Amino acid sequence: MIRKNALAGIALAAAAALSLAACGGSTPSAESSSPAGPTDITVYNAQHESLTKEWVEEFTKETGITVTLRQGSDTEMSNQIIQEGAASPADVFLTENSPAMAQVENAGLFADVDKATLAQVPANFRPSTGKWTGIAARSTVLVYDKNKISEDKLPKSMLDLAKPEWKGKWSASPSGADFQAIISALLELKGEAATKEWLKGMKENAKEYKGNKTAMKAVNSGEVDAALIYHYYYYGDQAKTGDDSKNVTPYYFKNQDPGAFLSISGGGVLKSSKNAAKAQAFLKFITGKKGQEILRDGTSFEYAIASGVAANGKLVPVKELQAPTVDPAKLNSKKVTDMMTEAGLL
């Protein structure tokens, strides 16, 4: 079925669906460029679709380079790229979380990111390997019902949520890539034994929901006292009606706690790209000043992290988050999903 879209510089149409490998999610949608001219680059996009379309529109306006977007989740797209290997039609891969990027990197499918692009991104917002780069970030928070929990009763550490006194009081969405990235950071920071113990406590204590918005909504409606999610779900709802967050307050663990983990959204150029220079130009654009300003001023409420662009003024400044240092290249999604399955959370 063809659907046209008035996006400047490109018209996107639904194309043949992509098959999935080793993934239980839905098939990612495929979109193609206008018949009026050939597409220059194809982006497999697991980032917020609206944000990436804004990036594409401005990039095409500035450069004349046309872009096809194929939309899916982190895991869907990383598995798809690995299945396709050297034959992948993707030139660029964008994600919401780091583990999917590390998965593709570990498969040897990324080219080196141009040094000029890496220079735009502080070292703490990209992997040490230089095979991909951070493009945005999101902070872990505990959103809680301010009518049920006083500030002095909040946990000092994310690790405290596994203690008996938190049984039945908090929630999460363990099946999502967002939460699995948080556990990947816990594994890297505290090791396997501590992570297993925490997951065991989570299984005993937490209520499971499908999706972070649902978990936050459950806190807002009084079903549960707190939820471990990313910050932008709260700020996004507040920017709209606030109906799902009026009784909710975000709590930042800080102090380099695992619960202060700042997850890096990634971007990389595929080694198999037939349009590498244009793909690298797109990555340079979205990490450049204009691309980061589009992020800052948009509705995703993720953190701008590159080219000296400050975050949206409504957010807690990055420096105040006191996030732990985690090399995103070391986040192990396969190990984490195995451990979560063993704990009965997947």
Salt bridges, closest charged atoms under 4 A:
GLU31 OE2 - ARG3 NH2 3.66
ASP40 OD1 - LYS278 NZ 2.78
GLU49 OE2 - LYS53 NZ 3.59
GLU96 OE2 - HIS48 NE2 3.87
GLU96 OE1 - ARG138 NH2 3.71
ASP112 OD1 - LYS131 NZ 2.76
ASP160 OD1 - LYS163 NZ 3.12
ASP178 OD1 - ARG138 NH1 3.31
GLU192 OE2 - LYS196 NZ 3.52
GLU192 OE2 - LYS335 NZ 3.24
GLU208 OE2 - LYS203 NZ 3.67
ASP225 OD1 - LYS148 NZ 3.58
GLU293 OE2 - LYS289 NZ 2.45
ASP297 OD1 - ARG296 NE 2.76
GLU302 OE2 - HIS48 ND1 3.18
GLU302 OE1 - ARG138 NE 2.66
ASP338 OD2 - LYS334 NZ 2.76
